[in-house]
Amino acid sequence: MLSPQHVEHYHREGYVVYPGFLSRDELATFHAEMERVAAGSTLAHHDKTRLEMEPKQAPDGTLVRRLYEPCTHYELFREFSESDKLLDCVEQLLGPDLLFHYSKINMKPAGIGSPVEWHQDLSYYPLTNRDSVSILFYLDDATVQNGCLQVIPRRHDGPLLSHSTDGFFQGKVTEPVDGTQAVPLEGKAGAVIFMSCMTPHASITNTSTHPRRTLILSYRAADACPIYCGEMTHLTEQNVRLVRGQRALVARFTMTDFPIPRYEKRIASLYELQEQSRSASAKPSLATARAS
Ligand SMILES: O=C(O)CCC(=O)C(=O)O
């Protein structure tokens, strides 16, 4: 369970860190399952429906960038997503009626792990209200050098920042971000970060010799309903499931308007979208993230 101080910190700052949530045994089991899932994948030959490879490696390179939807595809992670230990914390933040929304594992391999530019998660999946939390479990010790998460505190109650250029969604903030406000969240393996879907966050390239693997799950209040049924929403909603309480009979609206994420080309992952945007503009906003 979260302490009252944790809950207060989450609502005030837009995030809270809880060290030691996962035991050594849980970490070892997660690592083994991830290795099983990634085994045999190369840049040239891998299952694109299940994982994404780091692009800057030889065709026979085996460095995975992301495992898609572990809590949908693999029993171990699915059970974890429905565990009381985790859902009790989510209920403290979002209330009794909860939907599992999506999950992923970002691998950030040593020496190459791709950067993530500033973004707010809600920009990707507009909902009728903001009661949505992203939960990041560090599966390795995370430091600034291997690309720990960085957040801008106290921005979750404000408006959504612009994530589009010329009307097309870029998957990242497209207005200036004051990187001096960034707080790097270093933590030991097993730590968890609960973060509002409106908190701007980023992480730099992993230039260290240690991987920074992170399991990410998102939950939302049952009455936070999608307000735009684009292709990405359609795909993601197939994995949405009630994990606690009751389904909502009424959608709760707390926003009067919300930008539609319109993709210029086909839908793409965060990494691909941000890469496309960087090559189009050659001006990464990540340069403003704190690197030391
Ligand atoms: O892996 C990270 O550092 C951040 C991940 C993230 O923000 C995302 O995948 O949406």
The ligand as an ORCA input file, in Angstrom:
! r2SCAN-3c Opt
* xyz 0 1
  O      11.496      4.155    -21.028
  C      11.478      5.355    -20.722
  O      12.462      5.939    -20.310
  C      10.212      6.170    -20.826
  C       9.133      5.399    -21.439
  C       7.969      6.154    -21.922
  O       7.740      7.278    -21.585
  C       7.071      5.453    -22.807
  O       7.398      4.375    -23.306
  O       5.966      6.020    -23.047
*
